[in-house]
Structure formats: C-alpha cells, structure tokens
C-alpha cells in the first residue's frame, strides 16, 4: 500500500533555501522525525512506512539542496549546523514539543548531532547504519589505500582510473572533483557524479553484484546529490574531530536503539560499538549478515526493533 502524506509544504525561506517537509500518518499522533542519508540523498515514503502510522505522526524533511527542497543542489549556506537549525525550525513550525528522532547512515549522524544540540526535545533515538564522520572512517572508506580497497580491489581499481582522469587522488578527491563539477560543463558533472556513485554504492552490501553507472545514467538530481556529498566530504562534514563522542554526555541518558550490520564496510562496527558503550540507555542489535545497506532480514529486524522500542517508551509515559 502506498504511503501518502496528509500534508506537505516548505519551511519559510531562510538563507536562500526553501526546505521541503511532509507529514504522514496520524495528525494527532506522537511525532517521529525521520532524517535521510547522504549527504545529498532525499526523504522517501519507505523511511516512514516502517512505523505504525495509525498511531504515530511521521515527518520527513529534505535537507538543503536535496530532493524537493529548493534550489536543488545549492551549496551556499549548506552546512551541518544549518541542517540542524532546519530540523529545529521544523519542530517549532509544527508546534511539536518533543519527538522521536530517527535516521540511517548520514541521517543517524544528524540525529545524534541534533540530539546533542537539543536533548530536551528528543524522547528517543532510532538509529541504523550509523556514520559518525570520524576521520579514520573517512580514510578507511574513501581517502587511503589499505582500507576498503583490500576488500574491493576491483572496484578500487576502477575508482583510481576515474580519479586519474580528473587528475585527483584519493586524498584530495573531494576537493578536486567538487571544483571540477562547479567549473566544468554538464558532461564533466555527469561523469563525476557517476564515478562518485560507483565507489560508494558498490560498498553497500556484501551480497550484491558490482554495478556501474555511466554519464548517460545521470540526471539533474544525481548531479545535485554528488555535489552536496563532495561539498560535505571536502569540509570534513563541518564537524570537529570526533565531535559526536566529545559531546556524548549531553545525550547519555536518552533512550536509544541502534541497528547496525556486522559487515558494514562503509561504517565499520568498531566506532559504533564505542558509541554504544558511552550511552547509558541503549539497546544495540548487530545484524549478522548485513552491510551498510541492510538485507531484507535486516530491514525486518529494524522495523520490529524500532516499533517495539516505541511501544516500550510510550508505555512508560
């Protein structure tokens, strides 16, 4: 059954951005805000379909420059801090006193940072495939040989061919590729967007065959997505070193559920395990056969775990 919003709109324009949001489910229900991944992706109905929409109001937001937000692909005034401001603006705009905050991958990054900035507004955290934006994770997956390369040498070799074409190295890829996307023509932008996609997307699951996009497969939305991804990567995600763990004391007691794949090569389990050990009120579920993109069984586990947590947390009220 299709999941259709009962209301969709834009937040009042700020910094030249019109940020899109949608509300699903029970208009009078307790609120859950779902934060999409990326940076550079968009919200999707499936992000809220996992919740009991007869009981809860589930809210999505397209981050600046993403999805239906305008202008598409805009980088100006587009930082992690601005995204956190938009999430809080949305809560205030909708008149929500407190809400549950959900997110996967980069969405989980934002959920944690938002909670650390506004702990009094967060009733619970529902997190999957957490990306902590640590430098060692970034180096492992993107900017140094000897990391993920050891597991995906074939994909790494294609990536190196792509980088050489644009006179980039793994260490400076984000800055160089972003610069060429902004200064070059549409053909270069499409080729770069395809190359960026072909590295990260092929690391999502250990069970999938490797697939590669070409410039002909790239549309305006994929170009915008790649630009935003590179923009955040080139700026260390606008975060200080290990910022999330540094500020973890602010959310230590917030009820939290974590679902993470044991074979997540993009966001290795080690740092997420460290996060778990620094939280006092957390349940963590390690999916034995999932990577960063959950298997079908993993998606089912996440749905069950998240809904059981919501039932438990709301029963205590």
Secondary structure, DSSP 8 states (H G I E B T S, - for coil): -----SEEEE---BTTBB-EEEEEE-TTSEEEEEE--TTT----THHHHTS-TTTEEEEEE--TTSTTSBSTT--TT-SHHHHHHHHHHHHHHHT-S-EEEEEETHHHHHHHHHHHH-GGGEEEEEEES-----HHHHIIIII-TTSGGGT-HHHHHHHHHHHHHTT--TTTHHHHHHHHHHHS-HHHHHHHHHHHHHHHGGGS-TTS------GGG--HHHHHHHHHHHHHHHTGGG--TTHHHHTGGGGTTS-EEEEEETT-SSS-HHHHHHHHHT-SSEEEEEETT--SS--HHHHHHHHHHHHHHHHHHHHT-
